[in-house]
Every structure is written in structure tokens, then in C-alpha cells.
């Protein structure tokens, strides 16, 4: 959706809200802000294809309701967080589906299958883990905190979860060349190595790009590995260079680094490549 279409949708929503009793007394500015938020959330839901994960109409509706609530209550800045949220919503719907099936079993036979109970338990554990990774778990007293404090607490929770799962490595930006560097823990010190999943400062991997170009991996598979959207894969390849093989990619990157050291701009290097 371009800017013109976005503004048209917002204006349409504002006009509708003026006729709704629930928005009576709201100023035009307040209605405009509400409409903007609603339209932005719907764009996010469509882009992530959250509803398309489900076949049942009721589950589609419930998935959209959950997505709307999460996007209204929290801010997800990174693509990886949005994709994780998509997985979370899917598992929450599966959880509701399993609970419904268990209730039906109990109504019919006054007993529930053990395997289904185990599946429900595992699903609940996965939901909890994803919520923790996104910093969505609430602490006592959160209701009394300001939005800024809530955002800071969310970041702290996400970092705590990330640190617990990534004790063996750290990713930093090199202060000299500004490229991504992976720090691997040794028993006596940190050992720096070239980061396998960054080209310059772009999330990418040369081997994955080569496998995708050779049709050995689909775009979705590459996106799943990098935990990004499929649109990102197109952008990533066009941003790095329009090459056709791993050898070409290595050659382009070597030429790019050599030329940058001589003082030319990045745009000039890409055009030459």
C-alpha cells in the first residue's frame, strides 16, 4: 500500500468512526490517530500473512484478533520478532483447537487421550517460550508503569532470554571496519572470527544465496533459515549485488572492498559490478 492509498484508507475510517456511538466526543485529531493505528496494524497482519495460516473461518477471525491485540499493546521493531509473533499466534490457535477437542472427548466419554494431553502440554510450553523471547510476559505492577518503562522492561526481558540462549557467542559491530563480527567464547578469552551470517552489515549468507540461485533451496526456506520475510530475501540479493553464482559473489565482494579502500562510494562499486 502506497502513501496515497494509506491516506485514503485513514480518511475512510475517520468518516466511519464519526458515525459510531463508541467514538462520540472524539476530536478529528483523535479519530485520525485511531484510524492510522488501525490501518497500520491491518497492513502488518496482511504482510505477515497471519490469517492465511488457518483454514477454519473462526480460526482466521481469532488469529486476526490476537494479532491486532499484540500489535496494539506492544511494539515489534525487527522482522525476526514479527515472524516469531506469527509463530506464537499459530501455536495459540492450535492450543485453543486442542482444548476444544479435549472438551469434546471428555463430554463424550468422560476421559481424554493421554497423547492429546501431552501434545497440549508441549504446545503450552512452546507458547510460553515464544512469549518470553518476545518479552511479552507480565510482571506484578506492570499496569502502574508508564509506556516508556514498559518498553524498557520488555527490552530487558528479551535480552535476558537471548543471553540465556546465546552464552556461547556474541555479535558486535567492529569499531574499525563497521562490519558484523562474531565473538566466540574460549576458556581464557574472546576469539573473533568473520561472521557467517552477515555480509558487511546486511543479514545474509553467501552459501544460502548460492543454493537459492541454483534452485536447491526455495525462497521460503532461505527466509525461514534467516528468520526473515520472503520479501527480505529479494531485497538482500539486490542490495548485495546482481550476481549469479557463489564465485561471482566472492568476486564482487572482493572488488567492492578493494575499491572502498581506495575511496570510492558504495553506489559506484555496485554499478561497476
N, C-alpha and C positions, 0 to 999 in steps of 0.2 A: 504494500500500500504506500503510495507516494504522499507528499505533504498535502497536496490539493485534496486527494481522497480522504486523508485523515481529517482535515478541517471540515470537509463536508459531512463526515460521519459524526463529528463532535457537534456541529451545528444542528444536525438532525436530532441527536439525542437531547440537546438542550431544549429544543422545541417540544419534544415529547414529555420531558420532565416537568415542564411548566403546567401540563395538564394533569399530573399525578398528584393526588392529595398528600402523599408522603413527602413531597418536596415543597409543599406550600410554605411560604415565608422565606424561602431561599432567595438570595440575590442572584442576578445573572452571572456574576463572577463565581459564586459558589457552585452554581449549576454547571458552569463551564469547566471548572476543575473536576467535578464529579464525572462529567461526561468524558473528559480527557482520560481520566484514570480507567474508566470502564472500557473505552476503545483500546487503550494501550494493552490492557490485560487480555482482551479478546484477540489482539494481534499476536501476543505471546503464546496464547493457547493454540491458535491456528498454526503458528510457525513450528511449534514443538510437536504438533500432531498428537496431542494428548487424547482427544476424543477418538481418533482413529484406532487406538489400541483395543477398542471394545466393539463387539458386535451387537450386544443387547442394548436397546434404546434406553432402558433405565440406567444401565451402567455408563452409557455415554453421558447422560444427564448428570449422574453423580460425579463422574470424573471431571466434568466441567465445573461443577460446584466446588469440588475440592481445590482445583487449580485456581479458581477465582479467589477463594479464601486465602490460599497460600500467597498468591501474588499481591493480595490486598494487605496482608498482615506483615509480610517480610519482603526484603529486597534481595534479589539474586543477580549479582553483577556478572558472574562468569558463566560461560557456556556450559562448562562441566557441572556447575551447580544446577543449572536449569535441566540438564539431562538427568542428573541424579533425582531431581524433583519429579521428573516424568516417570522414572522407575518407582519412586515412592508412591505416587498416585496409583500406578498399576497394581502394586502389591497391596495397597489399602483396599482397592476394589476387590482383589482376589480374596482378601481377608473377609470382607463382607459376604462374598459369594460362599466361602467355606462355612461361615457361621450360619447362613441361611440353609445350606444343605444339612448341617448338623442338627438344626432345629427340626427340619423335616424328618430326618431319620428318627429323632427322639419322639416326635409326635406319632410316628407310625409304629415303632417297635419298642419304645421306652429304653432304647440303648443306642450308642453311637459307635461307629467303627474306630478301632484303635489307630489305624493308619491315617484316617482323616484327622484325628485329634493331633497326631504327630505333625502332619502337614500344616495344620493351623498354628501349632506352636513354633515351627520353623519359620513360618511366614511372619508371625508376630515379632520374632527375633530380628528378622531382616528389616522389617519396618522400623523397629527401634534403632537399629544400627544406622540406617539411612538418615533418620531424623537427627541422630547425634552428629553425623558427619556434616549435616547442613546447619547445625546449631539451632534446631527447632524445638528442643526440649525446654520446658519452662521450669524455672526455679520459684520457690515461695517468695512472694514480694515483687514479682515481675510487673504486676498490674500497677504498682505505685511508681514505677520508674518512667523517666522521660523517654521519648523515642530515641534520642541520641544514646542514652545509657543502654537501652535495649539493643541497639545496633552494635554497640561496643561489646556487650555481653555475648551477643551472637558470634562475633568475630573471635572472642576468647574461647568459646566452646568449640568452634570449628578448628581453631589452632590446636587446642588440647587434644581433640580427636585425631587430627592429622599427625601431631607429634607422636602420639601413641602408636600409630600405624606406620611411621616412617623413621624409626630410630636408627636405621642403617644408612641413611643418606640425607643430604641436604642440597637444595638447589639455590644457587645465588647468581647475581649478575657480576661478572668480572669488572672491577673498577678501572682496569686498564683498557680493555677492548670492548667492554659493554656487551659481551656475549654471555649466553647462559652456560654455567659451569655446574657440574655435579660433584659434590664433596662426599667421598666415601670414607666411612669411619674405619680407622685402623686402631690397633690396641695402643699405639703410642702417639698418634697424631692424625690430622686430616690429610687425605690424599685426593688431590684434584685431578679430574680427568675430563676429557671432552664430553659434553652432554649428549647422550644418544638420541634424545627426543626434542632437540632444538637445533634449527639451522639459523645462525645469527640469533635473533631473539624471537623467532617465529616457531611455534609449536609444530614440529614436523619431524619426519624420519626418512632418510634417503632410501632405505631398503623398502619401506612401505610404499613410497611413491613409485618405485620401480616395479614392484609386484602389482600395483594397481594399474599401471600403464600397460603391463603385459597381460592384463585381464585374469590374473591369478587371485586377486582379491577384488571384491566389489567395493564400491564407494561406501556403502553402509558398513561393511566390515572394517574398512580403514577408519571411518568415523567412530565406530564402537571401540576400536583399539586406542585411539587418541582421546576418546571421551568427548567428542565434539559433534556438531551437526554435519549433515552431508554438504550443506552449503559452504561450510568452512573448508572442506577438502578442495572444492573448486577454487576458492579464494587463495588457499595456501599454495596450490600449484601455480596459479597465475602470478602470485606475489613473488615466489622464489625465482622462476624463470620458465619460459615455454619450451621445455626440453622433452626429449622422447625416450631417453634411457638413463640408467644409472651412471654410465660413463660420461654422457653429455652433462648430467647434473654436476658431477665432480669437476668437469672441465669448466663449467660456468662459474661454480663457486670459487675455484682457484683463480680464475681470471678476475672475478669480482673482487676478491680480497687483495690481489696484487694491484689492481687499478685503484682501489680505495686508498691503499697505502701511498700511491703516487699523488693523491689529492683530488681525484675526480669524484663526482657525486654518484650516488647510488642509481639515480634515474639514468644517467649516462651509461653506466655499466650494463644495466638491463637491456637498454636499447641496442648496445653493441652486441650483446649476447644473442 
